[in-house]
Amino acid sequence: MSSRPARIVTIVVGVLALLIGGVWTAQGSNLMPGSGMSGQRQWLVIGLVVAIVGVLLLVRGFRRPRTTR
């Protein structure tokens, strides 16, 4: 990914996915009670997957572009 706007969008989407995934994981594991998602194992799994995707997007966004000769 070489264009600066694409890297910024990737980083922003990665941060959002990580935050949303963290909330869904906390709700699914009943660490954040008070909603219909609390204590539901499916939201724990969905949250973990979304958080992992967020981390991968952040790694890709912060990775320096390769130089070509």
N, CA, C and O atoms as a MOPAC input file, in Angstrom:
PM7 MOZYME 1SCF
protein

 N      0.85200 1    -1.15300 1     0.00000 1
 C      0.00000 1     0.00000 1     0.00000 1
 C      0.90600 1     1.22500 1     0.00000 1
 O      1.62700 1     1.47700 1     0.96600 1
 N      0.86200 1     1.97000 1    -1.07400 1
 C      1.81600 1     3.06200 1    -1.19400 1
 C      1.19100 1     4.44500 1    -1.03300 1
 O      1.89600 1     5.38900 1    -0.67200 1
 N     -0.09100 1     4.59300 1    -1.28400 1
 C     -0.66200 1     5.93800 1    -1.18000 1
 C     -0.98300 1     6.28100 1     0.27200 1
 O     -1.47800 1     5.45100 1     1.03500 1
 N     -0.69300 1     7.49000 1     0.61900 1
 C     -0.90200 1     7.95000 1     1.99200 1
 C     -2.37300 1     7.91300 1     2.41200 1
 O     -2.66100 1     7.45800 1     3.51900 1
 N     -3.32000 1     8.37100 1     1.57800 1
 C     -4.72800 1     8.29200 1     1.98200 1
 C     -5.20800 1     6.86500 1     2.24100 1
 O     -5.99700 1     6.63000 1     3.15600 1
 N     -4.73900 1     5.92200 1     1.44600 1
 C     -5.13600 1     4.52300 1     1.65300 1
 C     -4.59000 1     4.00000 1     2.98200 1
 O     -5.27100 1     3.25000 1     3.68100 1
 N     -3.38100 1     4.38700 1     3.32600 1
 C     -2.80400 1     3.96200 1     4.60500 1
 C     -3.57200 1     4.55700 1     5.77100 1
 O     -3.81500 1     3.87300 1     6.76500 1
 N     -3.96100 1     5.83100 1     5.66000 1
 C     -4.70500 1     6.48000 1     6.73300 1
 C     -6.06400 1     5.82100 1     6.92500 1
 O     -6.48200 1     5.57500 1     8.05700 1
 N     -6.75600 1     5.53300 1     5.82300 1
 C     -8.05900 1     4.87200 1     5.90800 1
 C     -7.91100 1     3.49000 1     6.53900 1
 O     -8.73300 1     3.09100 1     7.36300 1
 N     -6.86300 1     2.76000 1     6.15300 1
 C     -6.63100 1     1.43300 1     6.72700 1
 C     -6.39600 1     1.51700 1     8.23100 1
 O     -6.90500 1     0.68900 1     8.98500 1
 N     -5.64200 1     2.49500 1     8.66300 1
 C     -5.36400 1     2.66100 1    10.09300 1
 C     -6.63300 1     3.03200 1    10.84700 1
 O     -6.89500 1     2.48900 1    11.92000 1
 N     -7.42700 1     3.95600 1    10.29700 1
 C     -8.66600 1     4.37300 1    10.96800 1
 C     -9.64200 1     3.20300 1    11.07400 1
 O    -10.23900 1     2.98600 1    12.12900 1
 N     -9.80600 1     2.45300 1     9.99300 1
 C    -10.70400 1     1.29300 1    10.02200 1
 C    -10.17300 1     0.24200 1    10.99300 1
 O    -10.95500 1    -0.40600 1    11.68800 1
 N     -8.86400 1     0.06800 1    11.04900 1
 C     -8.26900 1    -0.87700 1    11.98600 1
 C     -8.52600 1    -0.49900 1    13.43600 1
 O     -8.83800 1    -1.35900 1    14.25900 1
 N     -8.39600 1     0.78600 1    13.75300 1
 C     -8.65700 1     1.24900 1    15.12000 1
 C    -10.12300 1     1.03100 1    15.47900 1
 O    -10.44000 1     0.54600 1    16.56600 1
 N    -11.01900 1     1.39600 1    14.55300 1
 C    -12.44800 1     1.20300 1    14.81300 1
 C    -12.79300 1    -0.26700 1    15.01100 1
 O    -13.54700 1    -0.61300 1    15.92200 1
 N    -12.24600 1    -1.13400 1    14.16300 1
 C    -12.51600 1    -2.56600 1    14.29100 1
 C    -11.97300 1    -3.10200 1    15.61900 1
 O    -12.61800 1    -3.92800 1    16.26400 1
 N    -10.80400 1    -2.63800 1    16.02100 1
 C    -10.22800 1    -3.08100 1    17.29200 1
 C    -11.09100 1    -2.63200 1    18.47100 1
 O    -11.32800 1    -3.40900 1    19.39700 1
 N    -11.55900 1    -1.39200 1    18.44300 1
 C    -12.40100 1    -0.89600 1    19.53200 1
 C    -13.75100 1    -1.62000 1    19.57900 1
 O    -14.19100 1    -2.04600 1    20.64600 1
 N    -14.39900 1    -1.75600 1    18.43500 1
 C    -15.69300 1    -2.44200 1    18.39200 1
 C    -15.53700 1    -3.89900 1    18.80100 1
 O    -16.34800 1    -4.42600 1    19.56300 1
 N    -14.49700 1    -4.54700 1    18.29800 1
 C    -14.24500 1    -5.93400 1    18.67300 1
 C    -13.98200 1    -6.07900 1    20.16000 1
 O    -14.40600 1    -7.05900 1    20.77300 1
 N    -13.29100 1    -5.11800 1    20.74200 1
 C    -13.03700 1    -5.16000 1    22.18000 1
 C    -14.31200 1    -5.02500 1    22.99600 1
 O    -14.49300 1    -5.72000 1    23.99600 1
 N    -15.19400 1    -4.13300 1    22.56900 1
 C    -16.48100 1    -3.96600 1    23.26700 1
 C    -17.31200 1    -5.24000 1    23.14000 1
 O    -17.86800 1    -5.72100 1    24.12700 1
 N    -17.39700 1    -5.78500 1    21.92900 1
 C    -18.18700 1    -7.00100 1    21.73100 1
 C    -17.60900 1    -8.18200 1    22.51200 1
 O    -18.35800 1    -9.01300 1    23.02500 1
 N    -16.27900 1    -8.25700 1    22.60400 1
 C    -15.64500 1    -9.31500 1    23.38600 1
 C    -15.97500 1    -9.15500 1    24.87000 1
 O    -16.28900 1   -10.12800 1    25.55600 1
 N    -15.90100 1    -7.92000 1    25.35400 1
 C    -16.21800 1    -7.66800 1    26.76600 1
 C    -17.68000 1    -7.98200 1    27.06500 1
 O    -17.98900 1    -8.54100 1    28.11700 1
 N    -18.57800 1    -7.63000 1    26.15500 1
 C    -19.98100 1    -7.93400 1    26.37600 1
 C    -20.23800 1    -9.43900 1    26.29800 1
 O    -20.98400 1    -9.99000 1    27.10800 1
 N    -19.62500 1   -10.09200 1    25.33300 1
 C    -19.82300 1   -11.53100 1    25.17900 1
 C    -19.28700 1   -12.33300 1    26.34800 1
 O    -19.82800 1   -13.38800 1    26.67800 1
 N    -18.22800 1   -11.84300 1    26.97700 1
 C    -17.67000 1   -12.54600 1    28.13500 1
 C    -18.27800 1   -12.06200 1    29.44600 1
 O    -17.83000 1   -12.45800 1    30.52200 1
 N    -19.30200 1   -11.20500 1    29.36200 1
 C    -20.04600 1   -10.69200 1    30.50300 1
 C    -19.20300 1    -9.78000 1    31.40500 1
 O    -19.52400 1    -9.59600 1    32.57900 1
 N    -18.12400 1    -9.21100 1    30.85300 1
 C    -17.34600 1    -8.22100 1    31.59600 1
 C    -18.02100 1    -6.85800 1    31.54000 1
 O    -17.76200 1    -5.99400 1    32.37800 1
 N    -18.89200 1    -6.66900 1    30.54400 1
 C    -19.62300 1    -5.42800 1    30.36700 1
 C    -21.11800 1    -5.78100 1    30.30500 1
 O    -21.69200 1    -5.86900 1    29.22000 1
 N    -21.73800 1    -5.98000 1    31.46700 1
 C    -23.13600 1    -6.40200 1    31.46800 1
 C    -24.08500 1    -5.25300 1    31.12500 1
 O    -23.69200 1    -4.08700 1    31.10100 1
 N    -25.33400 1    -5.61000 1    30.86400 1
 C    -26.34000 1    -4.58500 1    30.66200 1
 C    -26.94000 1    -4.53200 1    29.28100 1
 O    -27.71600 1    -3.62400 1    28.98300 1
 N    -26.60300 1    -5.48700 1    28.42300 1
 C    -27.20800 1    -5.48900 1    27.10000 1
 C    -27.62500 1    -6.91300 1    26.75000 1
 O    -27.30800 1    -7.86000 1    27.47000 1
 N    -28.32500 1    -7.04900 1    25.65600 1
 C    -28.73700 1    -8.36800 1    25.19400 1
 C    -27.57200 1    -9.22400 1    24.72700 1
 O    -27.70200 1   -10.44000 1    24.58700 1
 N    -26.43100 1    -8.58500 1    24.48700 1
 C    -25.24300 1    -9.30600 1    24.04500 1
 C    -24.44100 1    -9.86200 1    25.22300 1
 O    -23.56900 1   -10.70900 1    25.03200 1
 N    -24.72500 1    -9.40300 1    26.41300 1
 C    -23.94400 1    -9.79200 1    27.58900 1
 C    -24.09200 1   -11.27900 1    27.87000 1
 O    -25.19900 1   -11.81300 1    27.93600 1
 N    -22.95500 1   -11.92800 1    28.03100 1
 C    -22.93800 1   -13.33900 1    28.37200 1
 C    -23.21100 1   -14.27100 1    27.19400 1
 O    -23.33500 1   -15.48000 1    27.38800 1
 N    -23.30600 1   -13.73800 1    25.98700 1
 C    -23.56400 1   -14.56100 1    24.80500 1
 C    -22.23300 1   -14.94000 1    24.16300 1
 O    -21.46400 1   -14.07400 1    23.74500 1
 N    -21.97200 1   -16.24200 1    24.08900 1
 C    -20.69600 1   -16.72300 1    23.57600 1
 C    -20.46300 1   -16.31100 1    22.12400 1
 O    -19.32200 1   -16.07100 1    21.72800 1
 N    -21.52600 1   -16.22600 1    21.32700 1
 C    -21.34600 1   -15.86800 1    19.91300 1
 C    -20.75200 1   -14.47100 1    19.78300 1
 O    -19.96900 1   -14.22900 1    18.86400 1
 N    -21.10100 1   -13.53700 1    20.67900 1
 C    -20.54900 1   -12.19100 1    20.61400 1
 C    -19.10600 1   -12.15300 1    21.09400 1
 O    -18.33000 1   -11.29500 1    20.67500 1
 N    -18.75200 1   -13.07200 1    21.96200 1
 C    -17.35400 1   -13.20500 1    22.36100 1
 C    -16.51000 1   -13.59400 1    21.15400 1
 O    -15.45800 1   -13.00400 1    20.90900 1
 N    -16.97400 1   -14.58800 1    20.40100 1
 C    -16.23000 1   -15.06400 1    19.22700 1
 C    -16.21000 1   -13.99600 1    18.13300 1
 O    -15.16100 1   -13.72400 1    17.55000 1
 N    -17.36500 1   -13.39200 1    17.85500 1
 C    -17.42500 1   -12.35000 1    16.82600 1
 C    -16.51300 1   -11.18600 1    17.21100 1
 O    -15.80200 1   -10.65000 1    16.36100 1
 N    -16.52900 1   -10.80000 1    18.46600 1
 C    -15.67200 1    -9.70700 1    18.92600 1
 C    -14.19700 1   -10.01000 1    18.77600 1
 O    -13.41800 1    -9.14200 1    18.38200 1
 N    -13.80700 1   -11.23700 1    19.08800 1
 C    -12.40100 1   -11.62100 1    18.93200 1
 C    -11.97700 1   -11.57900 1    17.46800 1
 O    -10.88500 1   -11.11000 1    17.14700 1
 N    -12.83900 1   -12.06800 1    16.58600 1
 C    -12.51800 1   -12.06400 1    15.15400 1
 C    -12.38100 1   -10.62700 1    14.64000 1
 O    -11.44000 1   -10.31200 1    13.91200 1
 N    -13.31500 1    -9.76800 1    15.01900 1
 C    -13.26800 1    -8.37100 1    14.57000 1
 C    -12.03000 1    -7.66900 1    15.13800 1
 O    -11.39600 1    -6.87800 1    14.43900 1
 N    -11.68600 1    -7.94500 1    16.37600 1
 C    -10.49700 1    -7.33200 1    16.98000 1
 C     -9.22100 1    -7.80500 1    16.27900 1
 O     -8.30900 1    -7.00900 1    16.05700 1
 N     -9.15100 1    -9.08000 1    15.93400 1
 C     -7.97600 1    -9.59800 1    15.21900 1
 C     -7.85800 1    -8.95600 1    13.84000 1
 O     -6.76200 1    -8.59900 1    13.40900 1
 N     -8.98600 1    -8.81000 1    13.15300 1
 C     -8.97400 1    -8.12700 1    11.85500 1
 C     -8.48100 1    -6.68800 1    12.03500 1
 O     -7.72100 1    -6.18800 1    11.20600 1
 N     -8.90200 1    -6.02900 1    13.09900 1
 C     -8.44100 1    -4.67100 1    13.38000 1
 C     -6.93600 1    -4.60300 1    13.58100 1
 O     -6.28200 1    -3.69300 1    13.07100 1
 N     -6.38700 1    -5.54800 1    14.31300 1
 C     -4.93600 1    -5.58900 1    14.53400 1
 C     -4.20300 1    -5.80900 1    13.20900 1
 O     -3.19300 1    -5.16100 1    12.93700 1
 N     -4.71500 1    -6.72400 1    12.39200 1
 C     -4.08400 1    -6.98100 1    11.09400 1
 C     -4.11800 1    -5.74300 1    10.19700 1
 O     -3.14600 1    -5.45300 1     9.50000 1
 N     -5.23100 1    -5.01900 1    10.21600 1
 C     -5.31400 1    -3.78500 1     9.43100 1
 C     -4.33300 1    -2.73600 1     9.94700 1
 O     -3.72100 1    -2.01500 1     9.15900 1
 N     -4.18400 1    -2.65000 1    11.26400 1
 C     -3.22300 1    -1.69300 1    11.81900 1
 C     -1.79500 1    -2.04300 1    11.42600 1
 O     -1.00900 1    -1.16300 1    11.07300 1
 N     -1.46200 1    -3.31800 1    11.48600 1
 C     -0.11800 1    -3.74500 1    11.08100 1
 C      0.11900 1    -3.39000 1     9.61400 1
 O      1.17800 1    -2.87700 1     9.25200 1
 N     -0.87700 1    -3.66900 1     8.78200 1
 C     -0.73800 1    -3.35400 1     7.35000 1
 C     -0.64000 1    -1.84400 1     7.12100 1
 O      0.13000 1    -1.40000 1     6.27000 1
 N     -1.40000 1    -1.06400 1     7.86100 1
 C     -1.37700 1     0.38000 1     7.68400 1
 C     -0.09300 1     1.03300 1     8.15100 1
 O      0.34400 1     2.02200 1     7.56400 1
 N      0.51900 1     0.49900 1     9.19500 1
 C      1.74500 1     1.08500 1     9.72300 1
 C      3.00600 1     0.54300 1     9.06100 1
 O      4.09600 1     1.07900 1     9.26000 1
 N      2.85700 1    -0.50700 1     8.28500 1
 C      4.01300 1    -1.08400 1     7.61600 1
 C      4.51900 1    -0.10000 1     6.55500 1
 O      3.73700 1     0.50300 1     5.81900 1
 N      5.81300 1     0.04100 1     6.49800 1
 C      6.40000 1     0.97200 1     5.52200 1
 C      6.35600 1     0.35100 1     4.13400 1
 O      6.59700 1    -0.84600 1     3.97600 1
 N      6.05100 1     1.15800 1     3.13800 1
 C      6.02300 1     0.61800 1     1.77600 1
 C      7.41300 1     0.21300 1     1.31500 1
 O      8.41100 1     0.83400 1     1.68000 1
 N      7.45800 1    -0.82500 1     0.51700 1
 C      8.74200 1    -1.27700 1    -0.02300 1
 C      9.21000 1    -0.31200 1    -1.09900 1
 O      8.41400 1     0.23600 1    -1.86100 1
 N     10.49200 1    -0.12500 1    -1.14000 1
 C     11.04500 1     0.73800 1    -2.18500 1
 C     11.38000 1    -0.10800 1    -3.38800 1
 O     11.91300 1    -1.20900 1    -3.25200 1
 N     11.07200 1     0.40000 1    -4.56200 1
 C     11.37700 1    -0.32300 1    -5.79700 1
 C     12.49100 1     0.40800 1    -6.52900 1
 O     12.63400 1     1.62600 1    -6.41600 1
 N     13.25800 1    -0.33600 1    -7.26400 1
 C     14.37600 1     0.26500 1    -8.00100 1
 C     14.03400 1     0.44400 1    -9.44200 1
 O     14.85600 1     0.93700 1   -10.21400 1

